C-alpha cells in the first residue's frame, strides 16, 4: 500500500480480532507558521480508527504480513495497526517510515513540502513514528537468482513459518453459564512433533484469576475448571501455546467465555395482536444473581416452530440490571404469525457485549374471546375507597380493588394486549397477599378485617364499631407493593 485507504482496514480487523484494541494515535500540524506545533487528533479520528470486533470471529491461525519500502503513508499505518494481531509476524524489509501525510505549505511566500500529520503508539506517546524504522521480524528480500528461478523468497519464508508453527485452534466451551464447573477443549497442531507447553489463563477483565498447565492427549486439550468459588463475573480463557524448541508462541486471547453471574431470565412481557402482526413490548429481564450488576445487555428473538412467518424486529437492548432486579426492554419486538390462533414459541438469546451467556424460552399465547371479556370486568389498578357512610354509627363498609396485574386492557377495538409471564397462558391472574387493618389515633392496631391471598377483583368488607369508642380511626390496606391509608370517624 503506497498511500490512501488506510481507514478501510477496519472491517477486516473486526473479523480478525475478538476484543477492542487501541494501537495507534495521530497528531496533526495545528499551526502552519510553526513547524513544531502538533495537536492530537485522536478525538477527530476516533470513528476512523474505531473498531467493532466480533468476539465470535477471532482468526485462530498464524498471519504472515509482508512489508517493504513501498509501504508508505497508509502502508506504514496499516503495518503499525496490524501489530495488534497476537499471531502476526512481519516478513520483508522495513516500511518507508512515513506514518502520516505530507502537503505543500505557503509560509510567507515560501513553499515547503513537509509533513502535516504524524502518529505514535498508544503505549509510547512521546515518540513519533515518522522517520523511524518499522520493526520487521524476519528481514528477508528478493534476489536476482530467486527471481530468475521464479521464486519469491519473502513468500517462501512466510509460508515456512505458517506451516511449521505449533498452535492451538478450534477452541470450544461446553456451556457459557455455570455456577459449578465448565470444560473447554481445543485442537493442537504440532507439525514437527516437538515439546509444547500450553497454558490456559482464566481472566475477568484483564486480571488472571487462575492458570492451568494443559495436558495434550491425542492432539487435543480438554480441561475442566471448578468455578464454584469464583465471584460472580464475566470470564474468558486465553490459551498460549509455546514451542519449547524454538520458543515460538501462539496465542488465542479470550477465545472462549463464560459467566457465573445471573442467570438472566425473562420475567414478564406484553404481547399485542393485530391480525397477523404481533408486538412484544415491556419485555422485562430479571438478573437472578446476587452480586454482579450486568451491563450492555442485548436480547435476540429466534423462532423455533413453523407458526411464525417472519420476524421483522428481532432484538432489543437494556440498561444496567442490578442483582435481584429487573430491567425493561428499550424497544419492542415485532413478528408475523401464520395463524392468529396459534401459540408461538421462541428461544431468546441473552448476550453481553455480543457474547451469548444465557438462553430462555418465550411463549406467546393469543387471548381467547373469554379472556377478552374478562379484561373489561377486572380492575386495572389498586384502589382503596373512602368508607361509607362516614361518619358512621355503628358500622361502615370499606371497598377496595385488586387489579389483574397480568392483564392489560385493550387500547382500542383492534389491538388486543396481554402481559404474560414466560411460559404461562393468558391471563395469569396471580393471587396477592392482602391485609386490611384498623388503627386508633395513637397508631394502635384495633382490628384486622382482611389477612389472606385474594384474586384480582372488587371487594368490600364491613366494620362493626359497636365495641369501639367515638373518635377518629384509620384503615390501611397492604397488597403486594401497594399501601394506602384513609381516615374515618365513629360518632355515637
SVG drawing of the C-alpha trace seen along z (x, -y; Angstrom):
<svg xmlns="http://www.w3.org/2000/svg" viewBox="-75 -36 96 76">
<polyline fill="none" stroke="black" stroke-width="0.4" points="0.0,0.0 1.6,-3.2 -1.0,-5.6 -4.7,-6.3 -7.4,-3.8 -5.8,-3.1 -9.2,-3.6 -10.7,-0.7 -8.8,1.7 -11.4,1.6 -13.8,4.2 -11.0,6.7 -9.6,6.1 -13.1,6.6 -13.1,10.1 -9.6,11.0 -9.8,9.6 -12.2,10.5 -11.5,7.6 -11.1,3.8 -7.6,2.6 -6.2,-0.9 -2.8,-0.7 -2.3,-3.9 -3.0,-7.6 -2.3,-10.5 -1.2,-14.2 -1.6,-17.0 0.2,-20.2 -2.2,-22.8 -0.2,-26.0 1.1,-26.3 3.5,-29.0 5.1,-26.8 6.6,-23.6 6.9,-22.2 3.2,-22.6 1.4,-19.3 -2.1,-18.7 -3.6,-15.3 -6.4,-14.4 -7.5,-11.3 -11.0,-12.6 -11.5,-13.7 -10.2,-10.5 -12.0,-8.3 -14.6,-7.0 -11.8,-6.4 -9.8,-4.2 -12.8,-2.8 -13.1,1.0 -16.2,3.1 -14.7,6.5 -16.9,9.6 -15.8,11.8 -17.1,14.8 -15.0,14.5 -11.4,14.4 -8.9,15.7 -7.0,18.5 -4.3,19.3 -0.9,17.6 -0.9,14.5 2.2,13.5 2.4,9.8 4.6,8.9 6.1,5.4 8.7,3.4 9.9,-0.1 6.9,-0.8 4.6,-0.6 4.3,-4.4 1.9,-6.6 -1.2,-4.4 1.1,-1.4 3.1,-2.4 -0.1,-3.0 -1.6,0.3 1.5,2.2 1.5,0.5 -2.1,1.3 -1.5,5.0 0.8,5.2 -2.4,5.6 -2.8,9.1 -1.4,11.5 -0.3,14.1 1.1,11.9 4.7,12.0 6.3,9.5 8.5,10.5 10.4,8.5 12.1,5.1 11.1,2.1 8.5,-0.3 9.1,-3.8 8.7,-5.3 6.1,-7.9 3.4,-7.4 1.2,-10.3 0.7,-12.7 2.6,-15.5 1.4,-18.7 2.7,-21.9 2.7,-24.9 2.9,-28.6 4.9,-30.3 5.5,-34.0 5.6,-33.3 8.0,-30.4 6.6,-26.9 7.6,-23.9 6.7,-20.3 6.5,-19.0 4.8,-16.5 1.4,-17.7 0.5,-14.5 2.4,-12.0 1.5,-9.0 2.5,-7.3 1.8,-4.1 -0.6,-4.5 1.9,-2.7 4.6,-5.2 3.0,-8.6 6.3,-10.5 7.9,-9.0 6.5,-10.0 6.9,-7.3 7.7,-9.1 11.3,-8.6 11.7,-5.6 12.3,-2.0 9.3,0.3 10.3,3.5 10.4,6.5 10.5,9.9 12.2,11.7 14.3,9.5 14.4,11.2 14.1,9.9 14.2,10.9 17.4,11.7 18.1,11.8 18.7,15.5 15.3,16.1 13.5,14.0 15.3,15.9 14.0,19.2 10.5,17.8 10.7,17.9 9.6,15.2 11.9,15.7 9.7,13.5 6.6,15.6 8.6,18.8 9.9,17.8 6.4,16.7 4.8,20.0 7.5,22.0 6.8,20.2 3.0,20.7 3.3,24.4 5.7,25.1 4.2,23.1 2.7,25.2 -0.7,23.8 -4.0,24.4 -7.2,23.9 -10.9,24.8 -11.4,23.9 -14.8,24.6 -16.5,24.5 -19.3,26.8 -21.5,24.1 -21.4,20.3 -23.3,20.1 -22.5,22.3 -22.0,21.9 -20.1,25.1 -17.7,26.1 -17.0,25.6 -15.0,27.6 -13.1,26.2 -11.3,28.0 -9.0,27.2 -7.2,29.0 -3.4,28.8 -1.3,28.8 2.3,29.8 3.8,30.1 7.3,31.2 6.3,33.2 8.3,31.0 7.7,30.5 5.0,28.0 3.8,26.1 0.2,24.9 -1.0,22.5 -4.6,21.5 -5.2,18.3 -8.7,17.6 -9.4,13.9 -12.1,11.5 -11.5,8.2 -7.7,8.1 -6.9,9.9 -5.7,13.5 -7.7,15.4 -6.2,18.9 -3.7,20.5 -3.8,24.1 -1.0,26.3 -2.9,28.1 -2.2,31.7 -2.1,32.7 -3.8,36.1 -4.4,37.3 -3.8,33.8 -6.3,32.1 -6.5,30.4 -9.5,31.0 -9.7,29.1 -12.4,28.8 -12.4,25.7 -14.0,25.7 -15.6,22.3 -17.7,22.9 -15.6,20.5 -15.3,17.8 -17.0,14.5 -19.9,13.6 -18.3,12.1 -17.7,12.5 -14.7,14.7 -12.6,15.6 -10.0,18.2 -6.7,17.3 -4.7,20.3 -1.0,19.8 1.0,22.5 4.8,22.3 7.2,24.5 9.9,25.5 12.4,26.0 12.3,22.6 10.2,20.7 7.7,19.5 4.4,18.6 0.9,18.8 -1.9,17.1 -5.7,17.4 -6.8,14.4 -10.2,14.6 -11.0,17.4 -13.9,18.8 -16.0,17.0 -18.3,18.0 -20.1,16.5 -21.4,17.5 -23.3,14.2 -27.1,14.3 -28.6,16.2 -30.7,13.7 -34.3,14.9 -37.5,13.5 -39.8,12.1 -42.8,10.6 -43.8,9.1 -46.8,7.7 -48.0,9.1 -50.3,7.1 -52.1,8.6 -53.4,7.0 -54.4,9.7 -51.2,11.5 -48.9,8.8 -47.7,9.3 -45.8,6.7 -43.8,7.7 -43.2,4.8 -42.2,4.1 -40.1,7.3 -38.6,7.5 -35.5,9.5 -34.6,10.4 -31.0,10.7 -31.1,13.7 -27.6,13.2 -26.6,11.9 -23.7,9.5 -22.9,8.7 -24.5,5.7 -24.9,6.6 -24.3,4.1 -24.6,3.8 -27.3,6.5 -28.9,7.5 -31.8,10.0 -32.3,11.7 -35.6,13.4 -35.3,16.7 -38.3,18.7 -38.3,22.4 -41.5,23.5 -43.3,23.1 -46.2,20.9 -44.1,17.7 -43.9,16.4 -41.2,13.8 -39.6,11.7 -39.1,8.1 -37.6,6.7 -35.6,9.4 -33.6,7.8 -33.7,5.2 -31.3,3.8 -31.4,3.0 -29.9,0.6 -27.9,2.0 -29.7,4.6 -28.6,4.9 -28.6,8.3 -32.1,9.4 -33.7,6.6 -35.5,6.4 -34.8,4.3 -37.2,3.2 -36.6,3.6 -35.7,0.3 -37.7,1.2 -40.3,3.6 -40.0,6.8 -42.2,7.5 -43.2,10.6 -45.9,12.0 -47.8,15.2 -49.3,17.5 -52.5,18.1 -53.7,15.7 -55.0,18.6 -51.6,20.3 -49.3,20.3 -45.9,19.0 -42.7,20.5 -39.4,18.7 -35.9,19.1 -34.3,15.9 -30.5,15.5 -29.3,13.0 -25.8,11.5 -23.4,9.0 -21.0,7.2 -22.0,9.6 -21.3,12.7 -24.2,15.0 -24.3,16.2 -27.9,17.2 -30.9,18.7 -34.6,18.8 -37.9,19.6 -40.7,17.2 -44.2,18.4 -46.9,16.1 -50.4,17.4 -53.1,15.4 -56.1,14.3 -59.4,16.2 -62.7,14.4 -63.5,15.3 -60.2,13.7 -61.1,10.5 -64.4,10.3 -62.6,10.8 -60.4,7.8 -63.5,5.5 -64.6,6.8 -61.4,6.7 -59.9,3.6 -56.8,2.2 -55.3,0.6 -55.2,0.9 -57.7,-1.3 -58.9,-1.9 -62.2,-3.8 -63.5,-6.1 -65.6,-4.1 -69.4,-4.7 -71.1,-6.0 -68.6,-8.4 -69.0,-9.4 -70.7,-6.1 -72.5,-4.5 -72.1,-1.7 -71.0,-0.1 -69.5,-1.1 -68.4,0.5 -64.9,0.3 -64.4,1.1 -61.1,1.8 -59.9,3.4 -57.1,5.8 -56.1,5.3 -55.3,8.1 -51.6,7.3 -51.1,9.8 -53.9,8.3 -53.6,5.1 -56.8,3.5 -57.2,3.1 -56.3,-0.3 -58.8,-0.2 -61.2,2.2 -58.5,3.7 -55.5,4.4 -55.6,7.0 -52.9,6.9 -51.8,9.1 -48.9,9.1 -47.5,12.6 -45.0,14.3 -42.8,16.5 -44.4,19.9 -47.7,19.0 -51.0,18.7 -53.2,15.5 -54.5,14.2 -52.3,15.2 -54.3,13.6 -51.9,14.5 -53.3,14.2 -52.0,11.3 -51.4,11.2 -53.9,8.6 -54.0,7.1 -56.7,4.6 -56.3,3.3 -57.9,0.6 -55.8,-1.7 -56.8,-4.2 -55.4,-7.8 -52.4,-6.6 -51.4,-4.1 -52.5,-1.0 -54.0,1.8 -57.7,2.2 -58.9,4.8 -57.8,7.0 -60.5,7.1 -58.6,9.0 -55.5,11.1 -55.3,13.6 -54.5,14.1 -57.1,12.7 -57.6,12.9 -57.9,9.7 -61.4,8.2 -63.6,5.8 -64.1,6.3 -65.9,4.8 -65.7,5.5 -67.9,4.4 -66.5,2.9 -68.7,3.2 -67.8,0.4 -70.3,1.4 -67.4,2.1 -65.4,-0.9 -65.4,-4.4 -66.3,-7.5 -63.3,-9.1 -61.0,-9.2 -59.7,-5.9 -57.5,-4.9 -57.7,-1.9 -54.8,-0.7 -54.5,1.8 -51.3,3.6 -51.5,5.6 -48.2,6.6 -46.3,3.3 -49.4,1.2 -50.0,-0.5 -52.7,-3.2 -54.4,-4.6 -57.6,-6.6 -59.3,-8.3 -62.8,-7.6 -64.9,-9.0 -67.1,-7.0 -69.8,-9.1 -72.1,-7.6"/>
</svg>
